[in-house]
Amino acid sequence: MVNSEQKIFYGWIIVWSFLVISTVVYGLTQSFGVFFKLLGTSFGLTRAETSAIVSTQSIFGTIIAFVAGRTLDKFGPRIIVLIIGASMGLALILTSQTNASWQLFITYSLFSCVVGANYTTMAGTVSRWFHRKRGLALGIAATGMGFGAIFIVPLSAWLISVSGWRTAYMILGATAWIFVIPLSRLLRKNPGDLGLEPDGSISTTPQKETLVAEVNSGQVTGLTLREASRTRSFWFLTGISLLNAFCYNMLIIHIVPHATDIKVPEMQAATIISVLGASNIAGRLLIGRASDAIGRREVAMGCALLLFASILFLVWAGHLYMLYIFAMVFGFCIGGVDTTMTALTGDIFGMRYIGSVSYTHLTLPTIYTV
């Protein structure tokens, strides 16, 4: 239980735990671009065939995310994140031992598809713990996507340079076990589990006790997935998520190979993802906070317009400095759009079935990007 003298709201422990978890999980996923050409050369794969490894992972990931959404609503985030950490580590270690291309579709595509459950779990859990500061909290938790690009991607490139891609995957797999599995034990489903309300209020009145009981028992208000899918807002958010997923997944996999194609050295090409990640962090934090203060729709529209402009700029980006400029603008804007859309989900559809609703409009579009 939490007493009245506690200074740190446990919701922020949830947020910081997800930040580290997402740093590791998404950093390992984003590192695939560094391994891209090496895997193609080692197994005699074309670029399309190598891309199919990630496409297959995305298909499996949408199925896993659906299960995770339902599991989150019923059992909470602990078991989901535990499985993510265990499976992600196993996937990379097994991938390091493969000797035929078809095995990659099992060791990497199948076992690492659990990453598809991470964002839904993070978004659904953090949204339950915060109301007034939901945009900021989601922004901080999701900055792990940016920190992963800053730290894990260059680490992967360095490990490859000193020990080869197989040893690099073994070390990265162990990293998932070391960080993600222990942190999963800190996660809680609802503030009501600790006698709290969203944003940290302590239950001291009968009315507050009633609210906490509702949160803890899953009886808080909110639309079911079927009810939400009958609204225009649901399909509008799904469409935005589709466009975001298409742009982000395409670029995170192909930007490093593209840079090396135009004669950028591989280590420098990997830093493009790091720049994208750093600006993604700034976008999530600044835009998340701004969305709490001045409105989510207005902020999201501004970010979307800048996102469109950055992609047009990429068409003419033929030098490393131009790719850096693109990465800064693109990372900032896609982080901002992503954070505001996630916060809007809770604002519009409520908390009761947030896992199922978040899965459908945040994760399902990924299968269309394949």
N, C-alpha and C positions, 0 to 999 in steps of 0.2 A: 504493500500500500504506500501511498504518498502522503506525507504530512504537510501541514500548512506552511512549514518553514522551508520546504524544498525550493531551491532557487532555479533549478534547471528543469524545465518542462520536458517530460520524457519523450514528447513528440520530436524534440530536436535530436535526441539520441537516435530515434528511428531515422530521421533525415540524414544524419552524418553516417549512420551505418549503411544506408542505401547509397550514399555518395561513394564510399570505399568499394562496396560491392559492385556498383556500376562501373567504377574506374577499372576494376579488374576484368569484369565480364565483357564490357564493350571494348576495352583496350585489346583483349585477346581476339575478339571478333574483327575489329578494324585492322588488326595486324595481318589479316589474310592478304591484303594488297602487297605487303612486303614479301610474302612467300609465293606470290602469284606466279612469277616467271620461273622461280626455282622448281616449283611443283610441275609446271608444264614441261620444263627441260628434263627433269628426272624421270617422268613417266611418259614422255613423248606425246603430250596433250596439246591441242590447239588452244588458242585463247578462248574460243567458245566452249570447248570441253572443260577447261579449267573453271570458267565462269559457272558452268552447270553444277559444280560442286556446291557453290554458295546458293544457287537457285534452288537446288534440292533441299538444302538446309532451311531455306525460307519457307518452302512448302510444308515441311515437317513442323517448322516453328509455329505456323499459324494454327495447326492442330493442337500443339502443346499449349499455346496461349489460350485457346478456347477452354481446355481442361483447367488451366491455371486460373482463369477468370471465375469459373464455377467453384473451384477449390478455395480460392481466396474468399469468396462470399460466405462459404460454409466453415472453413477451418482456419483461415488466416494465413499470413505470409511465411511462417517459419518453415513448414515442411516444403513449400515450393522452392524457397531459396536454398535450402539444404540440398535438394535434388539438383538444382542448377549448378551449385559449386562442385558436387561430386561428379556429375555427368560431364561438365565442361573440362575438368581436369583429366578425367578418363579419356575423353575424346582426343585431346591433344597428345597424351602419352601413347595412346594406341596409334594415332596418325604417324607418330615418329617411327613406328615399327612396320609400316606398310611397305610392301614390295610389288604391288600391282595397282594400277589406277582404279580398278573397280572397288578396291578396299577403301579408298578415300570416301566413297559415297556412304560407307557404313561407319567408319571410324570418325570422320569429320561431319559429314552431312547429317547423319542420324543422331549420333551421340551429342553433338554440340547444338542441336536444334532447340535445346532447352533454353537457350538465350532468348528465344521468342517470348518466353513467359516473364522475363525480368521487368520489362517496362510496364506491362499491365499490372504486375504485382506491386511495383514501386508506386505507380500512379494511384492505384486503388487504395493502398495502405496510407500513404501520406495524405491523400484527400480526406480520409476519415479523421485524421488527427488535427487538421487545420481547417478553419473557415475564413477568418478575417485575413490571415497571412498565407492563404493557400498558394497563391502565385509565387511568393517568395520561397516558401518551403519546397514546392515542386521544382522551382528553378535550382535551388541548392542541391537537392537530391539528384537531379538529372545532370548536374555538371560533371558527374562521373564519366559521361560520354565524352566530354571534352578532355578531362584529365587522363582518360585512357589513351586518347590520341597523343597527348603531350608526353606521357611517360612510358606507356607500354609499347607503343609502336616503335619509337626510337630504340627502346631496350631490345625489342625483337630484332631490329636491323643489326644492332651491335652483337647480339648473341649469334646471329647467323654469320657475321663476319669473322668471329673468333672461334666458333665451334661447329658451324654447319647447321642446316635447317632441322635436322633430326634431333640433335641435342638441344637446340633452341626450343623445339616443341615440348620436349621432356621437361625442361626447366619451367616453361610457361604453364604447363599442366599442373605441376606441383604448386605453382603460385596460386592457382585457383583453389586448390584444396586448403592451403595455408591461410588464406584471407577470407574466402567466402563462407566456408563451412562454420568456423567459429562465430562470425558475425551474424549468421542466421539465428543464433540463439537469443540475440538481443531484440528481435522483432516481436511486436505485438499487433493484434488485429485492430483493436479499438481502444480509445482513451478510457472507455468505461471499464476495461479490464483492470485499470489501476485507480478507479474511482475518480476519474477526471472527465472534463468536458473538452471538446475541441478548443485549441489555442491555449489550454492550460488552466482554465477555471477549475476550482475545487468545489465539489458538491457539498454544500452546507445547508441547503434549504430543501424542503420536501419537493418543490418543483424541479430543482436541479437533480435531486436523487432520482426522480422519475425519468428525467431526460437521460441520465447515465444508464439507468436500467434498460431503457429503450435501445440505446447505442450498443450496450453489451449483449443484448438478446437478439440483435439484428432487426429490431422492429422500427428503426428510423425510417423516415419517409423517403420515397424515391420510386421512380418508374421502373417497371420490369423491362427486360430487353424487348419483349413484344410491344409493350406500350411505347417505349422510346422509339422503336423503329417505325412507328406510325407518324412521327413528327418530321417536319421539314428540317428542323435544326439537326436532327440525328444524321440525315443524309448529307446535309451541308458539311458537317464536321467530318464525316466519312470521306467525302470528296477531297477535302483539304488534306486529310491524312494520306489519301492515295497519292496525291501529287507530291507531298513531302517525302513519302517513302520511296517513290520512284526516283526522285532527284538524289536523295541522300544515299540510297543503296547503290545506285549506279556510280556515283562519284567516289564513294569511299572504297569501292573495289577497283575502279579503273584509273583513278587520278595518278597513282604512282606509276603503273605501266605506261600511261600516256606521257608522263613527264620524262621517263627514261627513253621513250620513243623519239622525243625531240632533243635528245642528247643531254639531259640533266643527269648528273651522277646519282646513283641509287640512294646513297645516304642523304643527299640533299633533297631528293624526291620524297623520301620518307618524312622530311620536315614539313612538307606541305600539309600533311595530315595533322601534324602537331600544331601548325598555325591555325588550321581550321578548328582544331579542338580548343585552343586557347580562346579564340573569338567566340566559340560556341558557349564556353563558360560565361564570358562577359554577357552574351546575349541572354542566356537563361537567367542570370542574376538581375541584370538591369531591367530587362523587359518583364520578368516575373514581378519584380517590385513595382514597376510602372503600371502593370495591369491591375494590381491591387488598388492603386491610387487613382488612376484616371479612366479605367475601363478596359476590359479585355478585347472587345471587338475592334475598337479604334486602333489599339496598339497592334493587333494581329494584322489588320489591313495594311498598315504602314510597313510592317516587316515583309509581308507578302510581295508588295510592290518592289522593294529593294532586292528581294530574293530573285524575282524575275529579271531585274536589271543585271544582277551578278551573273546569271546563267548566260545571258546574251553576251556579256563581256568575255566569258570563257571561250567563246567561239574564236575570238581574235587574240587570245592569250598565248603567245608563242615563245615567251621567255620566262625564266624562273621568277623574276620580280613580279611579273603580271599574274602568275599563278598564285603568288603570295597575296596579292591584292584581292584576287578572286576568293581565296580561302578565308581571308579576314571578313569580307562582307557576307559571303555565303554562310559561314559558320555562325556569325552573329545573328543573322536573320532567321536561319532555320531553327536555331536554338530558341529564339524568341517566339516564333510561330508555334513550335512544338509545345512550349511551356504554357502559352495562353490557351491553346486548344485543349490541353489536358485539364487545366483549371476550369475551363468552361464546361467540361463534361460533368463535373460535380455540381457546378452552379445550376445547370439547366436540368439535369436528370436526377439529382439527389444522390444520397449515399448508400441506400439500402442494397442496391444491386450494381454498385459501381464497378465491381470486377467484371461482370458479364458485359455490361454496356461498354466499358473501356476496351475490353478485348475486341469487340466487334468493330468499332469505328477507329481504333488506334492500330490494331494488329492485322485484322482481316485484309486491309488494302495491300499488305505486303505480298500476298499471293498474286495480286494482279501485276506487281512489278516484275515478277519472274519472267 
